[in-house]
């Protein structure tokens, strides 16, 4: 499995890869020794140049956006505006020519009460030349229904998924709710979406398995079928419930140690519930993404959580009500619930997302009465730990189980 998560520096050399005229020199002898004797998988620390100073984030909300260059760290202010703290220009090109955003610092400390939302187009690699200590949260997951200043899509999610993306449900007809969307797949299979009132309005297929050859995010759930002729205002014939995004991709590499007393997550988003008066099915849940921890010593404390769980499928709705959103993949070992039905009883619930040793998302429930079928649950992502010394506690939450390197 080592090839699954390798970051391959292209043969163009450091200058082209990092966008600099020449590799930046390490400033002193001790750093040079560290650089030359440190050999993480897939990249050369010496090519990263002088790291930024130690990064210590106190309680608060932060976002790390990987869309531009090596990523931009900002604080989210109470006014819901961003204050930029730093910008990295470092990137690594993988064997499939995709780009990884790189933050290289002397050390990284995230205090309790601090949350970094890692979002954007590209996966994120955080490199610390000494230690990484996480008492707060690093969240590269995706989220349903988020109205935040930053995009709710986890870094590197939804890219090049092919058949691992959940399938779309079928459109409804005058006497049928539409089919629910299938859940996204990755390490497991996404749950199938369910049919609406009329079984001819089939649910979408669940996304299939994938063995990633590069560092990448998770895959999205499919949208429900369009409402069709049964929709009434405010819905229209083209109304759909959208699938949840897959979880993002975050890799933490430290020269000395990584300690997680808080959480590191890349879980998938829940699928959306059926819009009001649409009789649509629910959207499929997104799969979990990709979390990797690499250091000589990795400790996950009693309250620590490392997760890449799937999101729950959205609930179907009826001609006079709405479905409920599926739940985002959580930080523990419990599956994310699918969206529930309304009190009017039309539509059917979505399937649960994956968690713990159960790698597949659950199927949505079919409707035989008056509405749309439930969306399928999202599958598990991947967790990798590369370390000669791993310490966990009985109460540590690692979901799905980690692959040890």
Sine and cosine of phi, psi and omega as CSV:
sin_phi,cos_phi,sin_psi,cos_psi,sin_omega,cos_omega
0.00,0.00,-0.05,1.00,-0.07,-1.00
-0.86,0.51,-0.58,0.82,-0.03,-1.00
-0.94,0.34,-0.26,0.97,-0.05,-1.00
-0.88,0.47,-0.61,0.79,-0.16,-0.99
-0.86,-0.51,0.35,0.94,0.04,-1.00
-0.95,0.31,0.65,-0.76,0.17,-0.99
-0.98,-0.21,0.91,-0.41,-0.11,-0.99
-0.99,-0.16,0.88,-0.47,0.13,-0.99
-0.94,0.34,0.76,-0.65,-0.02,-1.00
-0.93,0.37,0.35,-0.94,-0.07,-1.00
-0.96,0.27,0.02,1.00,0.01,-1.00
-0.94,0.33,-0.32,0.95,0.01,-1.00
0.99,-0.11,0.18,-0.98,-0.12,-0.99
-0.89,0.46,-0.61,0.79,-0.10,-1.00
-0.88,0.47,-0.74,0.68,-0.01,-1.00
-0.95,0.32,-0.62,0.79,-0.06,-1.00
-0.92,0.38,-0.71,0.70,-0.10,-0.99
-1.00,-0.02,-0.11,0.99,0.04,-1.00
0.95,0.33,0.53,0.85,0.00,-1.00
-0.82,-0.57,0.33,-0.95,-0.06,-1.00
-0.92,0.39,-0.68,0.74,0.06,-1.00
-0.58,-0.81,0.40,-0.92,0.10,-0.99
-0.83,0.55,0.70,-0.71,-0.04,-1.00
-0.97,0.24,0.72,-0.69,-0.03,-1.00
-0.96,0.27,0.53,-0.85,0.10,-0.99
-0.98,0.21,0.70,-0.72,-0.26,-0.97
-0.97,0.26,-0.40,0.92,-0.06,-1.00
-0.60,-0.80,0.17,-0.98,-0.13,-0.99
-0.90,0.43,-0.66,0.75,-0.04,-1.00
-0.90,0.43,-0.65,0.76,0.04,-1.00
-0.91,0.40,-0.60,0.80,0.01,-1.00
-0.89,0.45,-0.65,0.76,0.03,-1.00
-0.90,0.44,-0.70,0.71,0.04,-1.00
-0.84,0.54,-0.72,0.69,-0.04,-1.00
-0.87,0.49,-0.72,0.70,-0.12,-0.99
-0.97,0.25,-0.36,0.93,-0.04,-1.00
-0.96,-0.28,0.10,0.99,-0.02,-1.00
-0.96,-0.29,0.83,-0.55,-0.14,-0.99
-0.75,-0.66,0.94,0.33,0.11,-0.99
-0.90,0.43,0.39,-0.92,0.02,-1.00
-0.91,0.42,0.80,-0.60,0.27,-0.96
1.00,0.08,-0.11,0.99,0.10,-1.00
-0.52,-0.86,0.40,-0.92,-0.04,-1.00
-0.98,-0.21,0.93,-0.37,0.00,-1.00
-0.84,0.55,-0.54,0.84,0.00,-1.00
-0.88,0.48,-0.51,0.86,-0.01,-1.00
-0.96,0.29,-0.26,0.97,0.01,-1.00
-0.98,0.18,-0.28,0.96,0.01,-1.00
0.97,0.24,-0.27,-0.96,-0.03,-1.00
-0.90,0.43,0.82,-0.57,0.01,-1.00
-0.95,0.33,0.38,-0.93,0.16,-0.99
-0.92,0.39,0.32,-0.95,0.03,-1.00
-0.87,0.49,0.19,-0.98,0.04,-1.00
-0.80,0.60,0.68,-0.73,-0.01,-1.00
-0.93,-0.36,0.90,-0.44,-0.03,-1.00
-0.83,-0.56,0.92,-0.40,-0.06,-1.00
-0.96,-0.28,0.87,-0.49,0.07,-1.00
-0.99,0.16,0.03,-1.00,-0.05,-1.00
-0.80,0.59,0.70,-0.71,-0.03,-1.00
0.46,-0.89,-0.01,-1.00,-0.01,-1.00
-0.94,-0.35,0.75,-0.66,-0.04,-1.00
-0.73,-0.69,0.38,-0.93,0.11,-0.99
-0.73,-0.68,0.66,-0.75,0.10,-0.99
-0.89,-0.46,0.95,-0.33,-0.09,-1.00
-0.98,-0.21,0.87,-0.49,-0.10,-0.99
-1.00,-0.04,0.14,0.99,-0.11,-0.99
-0.93,0.37,-0.57,0.82,-0.05,-1.00
-0.92,-0.40,0.82,-0.57,0.05,-1.00
0.83,0.56,-0.68,-0.73,0.00,-1.00
-1.00,0.06,0.06,1.00,0.06,-1.00
0.91,-0.41,0.44,-0.90,-0.01,-1.00
-0.80,-0.60,0.82,-0.57,0.05,-1.00
-0.99,-0.10,0.80,-0.60,0.01,-1.00
-0.73,-0.68,0.48,-0.88,0.15,-0.99
-1.00,-0.06,0.69,-0.72,0.07,-1.00
-1.00,0.00,0.92,-0.38,-0.07,-1.00
-0.99,0.16,0.30,-0.95,0.02,-1.00
-0.83,0.56,-0.44,0.90,0.03,-1.00
-0.98,0.21,0.06,1.00,-0.03,-1.00
0.91,0.41,0.47,0.88,0.14,-0.99
-0.94,-0.34,0.25,-0.97,-0.06,-1.00
-0.97,-0.26,0.66,-0.75,0.17,-0.99
-0.90,-0.43,0.92,-0.39,-0.09,-1.00
-0.94,0.34,0.78,-0.63,0.01,-1.00
-0.98,-0.19,-0.62,0.79,0.03,-1.00
-0.31,-0.95,0.36,-0.93,0.06,-1.00
-0.74,-0.67,0.77,-0.63,0.09,-1.00
-0.98,-0.20,0.60,-0.80,0.06,-1.00
-0.96,-0.28,0.06,1.00,-0.09,-1.00
-1.00,0.10,0.75,-0.66,0.10,-1.00
-0.68,-0.73,0.40,-0.92,0.10,-0.99
-0.82,-0.57,0.69,-0.73,0.05,-1.00
-0.99,-0.16,0.80,-0.60,-0.02,-1.00
-1.00,0.06,0.09,-1.00,-0.10,-1.00
-0.90,0.43,-0.37,0.93,0.04,-1.00
-0.99,-0.11,0.23,0.97,-0.01,-1.00
0.95,0.32,0.14,0.99,0.13,-0.99
-0.97,0.23,0.35,-0.94,-0.11,-0.99
-0.94,-0.33,0.64,-0.77,0.11,-0.99
-0.91,-0.41,0.77,-0.63,0.07,-1.00
-0.99,0.15,0.71,-0.71,-0.12,-0.99
-0.84,-0.54,0.78,-0.63,0.17,-0.99
-0.92,-0.39,0.88,-0.48,-0.02,-1.00
-0.90,-0.43,0.89,-0.46,-0.04,-1.00
-0.73,-0.69,0.30,-0.95,0.04,-1.00
-0.90,0.44,-0.72,0.70,0.09,-1.00
-0.43,-0.90,0.34,-0.94,0.00,-1.00
-0.77,-0.64,0.83,-0.55,0.05,-1.00
-0.79,-0.61,0.81,-0.59,0.03,-1.00
-0.87,-0.49,0.95,-0.32,-0.07,-1.00
-0.94,0.34,0.34,-0.94,0.15,-0.99
-0.85,0.53,0.67,-0.74,-0.03,-1.00
1.00,-0.01,-0.09,1.00,0.06,-1.00
-0.98,-0.21,0.69,-0.73,0.06,-1.00
-0.77,-0.64,0.81,-0.58,0.11,-0.99
-0.97,-0.26,0.91,-0.42,0.11,-0.99
-1.00,0.03,0.90,-0.44,-0.07,-1.00
-0.99,-0.16,0.95,-0.31,-0.16,-0.99
-0.78,-0.63,0.13,-0.99,0.13,-0.99
0.87,-0.49,-0.04,-1.00,-0.14,-0.99
-0.94,0.33,-0.58,0.82,-0.18,-0.98
-0.92,-0.39,0.47,-0.88,0.15,-0.99
-0.85,0.52,0.36,-0.93,-0.06,-1.00
-0.88,-0.47,0.73,-0.68,0.09,-1.00
-0.89,-0.46,0.89,-0.45,0.06,-1.00
-0.97,-0.25,0.87,-0.50,-0.04,-1.00
-0.92,-0.40,0.82,-0.57,0.06,-1.00
-0.89,-0.46,0.75,-0.66,-0.05,-1.00
-0.99,0.13,0.03,1.00,0.14,-0.99
-0.66,-0.75,-1.00,0.07,-0.12,-0.99
-0.77,-0.64,0.39,-0.92,0.19,-0.98
-0.83,-0.56,0.80,-0.60,0.00,-1.00
-0.77,-0.63,0.88,-0.47,-0.07,-1.00
-0.89,-0.45,0.99,-0.17,0.14,-0.99
-0.99,-0.12,-0.35,0.94,0.07,-1.00
-0.99,-0.11,-0.74,-0.67,-0.10,-1.00
-0.67,-0.74,0.71,-0.70,0.26,-0.96
-0.93,-0.36,0.91,-0.42,-0.13,-0.99
-0.89,-0.46,0.97,-0.23,0.10,-1.00
-0.98,-0.22,0.32,0.95,0.01,-1.00
-0.99,0.16,0.15,-0.99,0.10,-0.99
-0.94,-0.33,0.38,-0.92,-0.15,-0.99
-0.64,-0.77,0.62,-0.78,0.00,-1.00
-1.00,0.02,0.66,-0.75,0.12,-0.99
0.92,0.39,0.45,0.89,-0.02,-1.00
-1.00,0.05,0.77,-0.64,0.06,-1.00
-0.92,-0.40,0.86,0.52,-0.04,-1.00
-0.99,-0.11,0.22,-0.97,0.02,-1.00
-0.92,0.38,-0.44,0.90,0.06,-1.00
-0.98,-0.20,0.42,-0.91,0.02,-1.00
-0.89,0.46,0.59,-0.81,-0.05,-1.00
-0.99,0.11,0.16,0.99,-0.05,-1.00
-1.00,-0.05,0.81,-0.58,0.00,-1.00
-0.89,0.46,0.49,-0.87,-0.10,-0.99
-0.85,0.52,0.84,-0.54,0.07,-1.00
0.99,0.17,0.16,0.99,-0.03,-1.00
-0.97,0.25,0.39,-0.92,0.19,-0.98
0.95,0.32,0.17,0.99,-0.09,-1.00
-1.00,-0.05,0.70,-0.71,0.13,-0.99
0.75,0.66,0.77,0.64,-0.07,-1.00
-1.00,0.04,-0.48,0.88,0.00,-1.00
0.81,0.58,-0.77,-0.63,-0.06,-1.00
-0.97,0.25,-0.02,1.00,0.10,-1.00
-0.99,0.13,-0.22,0.98,0.13,-0.99
-0.97,0.24,0.57,-0.82,0.04,-1.00
-0.92,0.39,0.55,-0.83,0.01,-1.00
-0.99,0.16,0.39,-0.92,0.02,-1.00
-0.99,0.15,0.55,-0.84,0.11,-0.99
-0.97,0.24,0.25,-0.97,0.00,-1.00
-0.99,0.10,0.47,-0.88,-0.01,-1.00
-0.93,0.37,0.57,-0.82,0.06,-1.00
-0.97,0.24,0.16,-0.99,0.06,-1.00
-0.75,-0.67,-0.08,-1.00,-0.11,-0.99
-0.83,0.55,-0.41,0.91,-0.02,-1.00
-0.87,-0.50,0.35,0.94,-0.10,-0.99
-0.63,-0.78,0.71,-0.70,0.25,-0.97
-0.96,0.28,0.35,-0.94,-0.04,-1.00
-0.99,0.15,0.24,-0.97,0.00,-1.00
-0.98,0.21,0.49,-0.87,0.06,-1.00
-0.98,0.22,0.42,-0.91,0.03,-1.00
-0.98,0.21,0.47,-0.88,0.05,-1.00
-0.98,0.18,0.49,-0.87,0.03,-1.00
-0.96,0.27,0.44,-0.90,0.04,-1.00
-0.96,0.29,0.55,-0.84,0.00,-1.00
-0.93,-0.37,0.35,-0.94,0.16,-0.99
-0.34,-0.94,-0.99,-0.12,0.06,-1.00
-0.94,0.34,-0.51,0.86,0.12,-0.99
-0.90,-0.44,-0.08,-1.00,0.03,-1.00
-0.99,-0.11,0.62,-0.78,0.11,-0.99
-0.95,0.32,0.52,-0.85,0.05,-1.00
-0.95,0.32,0.58,-0.82,0.02,-1.00
-0.95,0.32,0.58,-0.81,0.17,-0.99
-0.96,0.27,0.39,-0.92,-0.08,-1.00
-0.98,-0.22,0.39,-0.92,0.01,-1.00
-0.97,0.24,0.34,-0.94,0.05,-1.00
-1.00,0.10,-0.36,-0.93,-0.06,-1.00
-0.79,0.62,-0.75,0.66,0.03,-1.00
-1.00,-0.08,0.83,-0.55,-0.10,-0.99
-0.89,0.45,-0.19,0.98,0.07,-1.00
-0.94,0.33,-0.32,0.95,0.09,-1.00
-1.00,0.04,0.98,0.21,-0.16,-0.99
-0.94,0.34,0.42,-0.91,0.12,-0.99
-0.99,0.16,0.33,-0.95,0.02,-1.00
-0.97,0.26,0.47,-0.88,0.03,-1.00
-0.96,0.29,0.50,-0.87,0.09,-1.00
-0.96,0.28,0.51,-0.86,0.03,-1.00
-0.91,0.42,0.53,-0.85,-0.07,-1.00
-1.00,0.02,0.06,-1.00,0.00,-1.00
-0.93,0.36,0.46,-0.89,0.11,-0.99
-0.61,-0.79,0.68,-0.74,0.15,-0.99
-0.95,-0.30,0.99,-0.13,-0.11,-0.99
-0.90,0.44,0.69,-0.72,0.08,-1.00
-0.99,-0.11,-0.12,0.99,0.05,-1.00
-0.66,-0.75,0.18,-0.98,0.06,-1.00
-0.95,0.31,0.87,-0.49,-0.16,-0.99
-0.43,-0.90,0.27,-0.96,0.03,-1.00
-1.00,0.02,-0.06,-1.00,-0.05,-1.00
-1.00,0.08,-0.07,-1.00,-0.15,-0.99
-0.89,-0.46,0.52,-0.85,-0.12,-0.99
-0.99,0.14,0.39,-0.92,0.21,-0.98
-0.98,0.20,0.37,-0.93,0.02,-1.00
-0.99,0.12,0.41,-0.91,0.08,-1.00
-0.97,0.23,0.36,-0.93,0.13,-0.99
-0.93,0.37,0.21,-0.98,0.17,-0.98
-0.91,0.40,0.38,-0.93,0.06,-1.00
-0.92,0.40,0.43,-0.90,-0.12,-0.99
-0.89,0.46,-0.67,0.75,-0.04,-1.00
0.98,0.18,-0.38,-0.93,-0.18,-0.98
-0.96,0.29,-0.21,0.98,-0.03,-1.00
-0.99,0.13,-0.12,0.99,-0.06,-1.00
-0.96,0.29,0.59,-0.81,0.13,-0.99
-0.78,-0.63,0.35,-0.94,-0.04,-1.00
-0.81,0.58,0.66,-0.75,0.17,0.99
-1.00,0.09,0.00,1.00,0.06,-1.00
-0.98,0.21,0.27,-0.96,0.09,-1.00
-0.74,-0.67,0.10,-0.99,-0.01,-1.00
-0.86,0.50,-0.45,0.89,-0.03,-1.00
-1.00,-0.04,0.05,1.00,-0.01,-1.00
-0.88,0.47,0.62,-0.79,0.05,-1.00
-0.61,-0.79,0.35,-0.94,0.21,-0.98
-0.99,-0.17,0.84,-0.55,-0.09,-1.00
-0.98,0.21,0.51,-0.86,0.10,-0.99
-0.97,0.25,0.41,-0.91,0.05,-1.00
-0.98,0.20,0.53,-0.85,0.05,-1.00
-0.96,0.29,0.47,-0.88,0.12,-0.99
-0.94,0.34,0.31,-0.95,0.09,-1.00
-0.93,0.36,0.37,-0.93,-0.01,-1.00
-0.99,0.13,-0.31,-0.95,-0.06,-1.00
-0.71,-0.70,0.83,-0.55,0.01,-1.00
-0.71,-0.71,0.78,-0.62,0.05,-1.00
-0.85,-0.53,0.81,-0.59,0.03,-1.00
-0.93,-0.37,0.83,-0.56,-0.01,-1.00
-0.79,-0.61,0.82,-0.58,0.01,-1.00
-0.78,-0.63,0.59,-0.81,0.00,-1.00
-0.93,0.38,-0.58,0.81,-0.11,-0.99
-0.95,-0.33,-0.85,0.52,-0.09,-1.00
-0.35,-0.94,0.39,-0.92,0.14,-0.99
-0.80,-0.60,0.78,-0.62,0.06,-1.00
-0.82,-0.57,0.80,-0.60,0.00,-1.00
-0.87,-0.49,0.98,-0.20,0.14,-0.99
-0.98,-0.18,-0.25,0.97,0.08,-1.00
-0.98,-0.21,-0.88,-0.47,-0.05,-1.00
-0.53,-0.85,0.53,-0.85,0.18,-0.98
-0.77,-0.64,0.86,-0.50,-0.14,-0.99
-0.67,-0.74,0.46,-0.89,0.10,-1.00
-0.54,-0.84,0.82,0.57,-0.09,-1.00
-1.00,0.04,0.37,-0.93,-0.04,-1.00
-0.99,0.13,0.37,-0.93,0.02,-1.00
-0.99,0.11,0.48,-0.88,0.13,-0.99
-0.94,0.34,0.47,-0.88,0.09,-1.00
-0.96,0.27,0.48,-0.88,0.00,-1.00
-0.96,0.27,0.52,-0.85,0.11,-0.99
-0.98,0.19,0.28,-0.96,-0.02,-1.00
-0.88,0.48,0.69,-0.72,0.07,-1.00
-0.89,0.46,0.40,-0.92,-0.03,-1.00
-0.83,0.55,0.75,-0.66,0.09,-1.00
0.90,0.43,0.40,0.92,-0.05,-1.00
-0.99,-0.14,-0.38,0.92,-0.16,-0.99
0.81,0.59,0.52,0.85,0.03,-1.00
-0.99,0.12,0.32,-0.95,0.25,-0.97
-0.97,0.25,0.07,-1.00,0.06,-1.00
-1.00,-0.02,0.39,-0.92,0.08,-1.00
-0.97,0.25,0.47,-0.88,0.04,-1.00
-0.96,0.27,0.51,-0.86,0.04,-1.00
-0.97,0.24,0.51,-0.86,0.05,-1.00
-0.98,0.19,0.50,-0.87,0.05,-1.00
-0.96,0.27,0.31,-0.95,0.19,-0.98
-0.91,0.41,0.30,-0.95,-0.05,-1.00
-0.98,-0.21,-0.83,-0.55,-0.22,-0.98
-0.55,-0.84,0.85,-0.53,0.09,-1.00
-0.81,-0.58,0.75,-0.66,0.04,-1.00
-0.73,-0.69,0.74,-0.67,0.05,-1.00
-0.86,-0.50,0.79,-0.61,-0.04,-1.00
-0.66,-0.75,0.88,-0.47,0.05,-1.00
-0.20,-0.98,0.33,-0.94,0.07,-1.00
-0.85,0.53,-0.55,0.83,0.05,-1.00
-0.76,-0.65,0.81,-0.59,0.05,-1.00
-0.83,-0.56,0.84,-0.54,0.00,-1.00
-0.85,-0.52,0.81,-0.59,0.11,-0.99
-0.91,-0.40,0.93,-0.37,-0.18,-0.98
-0.96,0.27,-0.02,-1.00,-0.07,-1.00
-0.87,0.50,-0.54,0.84,0.01,-1.00
-0.97,-0.25,0.16,0.99,-0.06,-1.00
-0.98,0.20,0.53,-0.85,0.01,-1.00
-0.65,-0.76,0.74,-0.68,0.10,-1.00
-0.77,-0.64,0.92,-0.39,-0.19,-0.98
-0.67,-0.75,0.52,-0.85,0.15,-0.99
-0.60,-0.80,0.86,0.51,-0.07,-1.00
-0.99,0.11,0.37,-0.93,0.05,-1.00
-1.00,0.09,0.46,-0.89,0.05,-1.00
-0.99,0.10,0.43,-0.90,0.03,-1.00
-0.97,0.22,0.50,-0.87,0.04,-1.00
-0.96,0.30,0.49,-0.87,0.03,-1.00
-0.96,0.27,0.42,-0.91,0.01,-1.00
-1.00,0.10,0.58,-0.81,0.09,-1.00
-0.96,0.28,0.32,-0.95,0.01,-1.00
-0.81,-0.59,0.05,-1.00,0.01,-1.00
-0.91,-0.41,-0.10,-0.99,-0.02,-1.00
-0.95,0.30,-0.16,0.99,-0.01,-1.00
-0.68,-0.73,0.43,0.90,0.05,-1.00
-0.40,-0.91,-0.16,-0.99,-0.02,-1.00
-0.75,-0.66,0.37,-0.93,0.14,-0.99
-1.00,0.00,0.27,-0.96,0.02,-1.00
-0.98,-0.19,0.51,-0.86,0.03,-1.00
-0.90,0.44,0.55,-0.83,0.21,-0.98
-0.95,0.32,0.35,-0.94,-0.03,-1.00
-1.00,0.07,0.62,-0.79,0.10,-1.00
-0.89,0.46,0.49,-0.87,0.12,-0.99
-0.83,0.56,0.71,-0.71,-0.15,-0.99
-0.99,-0.12,-0.11,-0.99,-0.05,-1.00
-1.00,-0.06,-0.05,1.00,-0.05,-1.00
-0.93,-0.38,-0.44,-0.90,-0.05,-1.00
-0.98,-0.18,0.06,1.00,-0.05,-1.00
-1.00,-0.08,0.67,-0.75,0.04,-1.00
-0.88,0.47,0.58,-0.81,0.08,-1.00
-0.95,0.32,0.82,-0.57,-0.03,-1.00
-0.91,0.41,0.53,-0.85,0.16,-0.99
-0.96,0.28,0.30,-0.95,0.01,-1.00
-0.90,0.43,0.68,-0.74,-0.03,-1.00
-0.99,0.13,0.25,-0.97,0.07,-1.00
-1.00,0.10,0.28,-0.96,0.01,-1.00
-0.97,0.25,0.15,-0.99,0.01,-1.00
-0.92,0.39,-0.29,0.96,0.01,-1.00
-0.99,0.17,-0.20,0.98,0.16,-0.99
1.00,0.07,-0.01,1.00,0.06,-1.00
-1.00,0.07,0.43,-0.90,-0.07,-1.00
0.98,0.18,0.19,-0.98,-0.03,-1.00
-0.72,-0.69,0.43,-0.90,-0.07,-1.00
-0.94,0.35,0.43,-0.90,0.10,-1.00
-0.98,0.21,0.30,-0.95,0.05,-1.00
-0.98,0.21,0.46,-0.89,0.02,-1.00
-0.95,0.30,0.47,-0.88,0.11,-0.99
-0.98,0.20,0.17,-0.98,0.00,-1.00
-0.98,0.21,0.43,-0.90,0.10,-0.99
-0.26,-0.96,0.38,-0.92,0.01,-1.00
0.83,0.56,-0.71,-0.70,-0.08,-1.00
-0.99,0.14,-0.16,0.99,0.04,-1.00
-0.99,0.11,0.95,-0.30,-0.15,-0.99
-1.00,0.02,-0.34,0.94,-0.04,-1.00
-1.00,-0.06,0.53,-0.85,0.16,-0.99
-0.97,0.22,0.42,-0.91,0.00,-1.00
-0.99,0.10,0.45,-0.89,0.02,-1.00
-0.97,0.26,0.46,-0.89,0.11,-0.99
-0.97,0.26,0.26,-0.96,0.00,-1.00
-1.00,-0.04,0.72,-0.70,0.01,-1.00
-0.98,0.21,0.47,-0.88,0.01,-1.00
-0.97,-0.26,0.76,-0.65,0.06,-1.00
-0.86,-0.50,0.25,0.97,-0.12,-0.99
-0.87,-0.49,-0.91,0.41,-0.18,-0.98
-0.42,-0.91,0.25,0.97,-0.10,-0.99
-0.44,-0.90,-0.36,-0.93,-0.06,-1.00
-1.00,-0.07,0.37,-0.93,-0.01,-1.00
-0.99,0.16,0.39,-0.92,0.02,-1.00
-0.96,0.29,0.51,-0.86,0.09,-1.00
-0.97,0.23,0.46,-0.89,0.02,-1.00
-0.98,0.22,0.45,-0.89,0.02,-1.00
-0.98,0.20,0.46,-0.89,0.01,-1.00
-0.98,0.18,0.50,-0.87,-0.03,-1.00
-1.00,0.09,0.10,-0.99,0.03,-1.00
-0.96,0.28,0.51,-0.86,0.19,-0.98
-1.00,-0.04,-0.50,-0.86,-0.05,-1.00
-0.82,-0.57,0.62,-0.79,0.20,-0.98
-0.81,-0.59,0.79,-0.61,0.05,-1.00
-0.86,-0.50,0.66,-0.75,0.13,-0.99
-0.78,-0.62,0.86,-0.51,0.03,-1.00
-0.92,-0.40,0.96,-0.28,-0.08,-1.00
-0.26,-0.97,0.56,-0.83,0.11,-0.99
-0.98,0.18,-0.31,0.95,-0.03,-1.00
-0.65,-0.76,0.97,-0.23,-0.02,-1.00
-0.93,-0.36,0.78,-0.62,0.03,-1.00
-0.85,-0.53,0.82,-0.57,0.10,-1.00
-0.75,-0.66,0.23,-0.97,0.06,-1.00
-0.91,-0.42,0.30,-0.95,0.00,-1.00
-0.86,0.51,-0.49,0.87,-0.03,-1.00
-1.00,-0.05,-0.01,1.00,0.07,-1.00
-0.90,0.44,0.62,-0.79,0.01,-1.00
-0.95,-0.31,0.93,-0.36,0.07,-1.00
-0.83,-0.55,0.94,-0.35,-0.16,-0.99
-0.56,-0.83,0.86,-0.50,0.00,1.00
-0.94,0.35,0.13,-0.99,0.04,-1.00
-0.81,0.58,0.62,-0.78,-0.04,-1.00
-0.96,0.27,0.55,-0.84,0.19,-0.98
-1.00,-0.07,0.87,-0.50,-0.06,-1.00
-1.00,0.03,0.72,-0.70,-0.03,-1.00
-0.94,-0.34,0.00,0.00,0.00,0.00
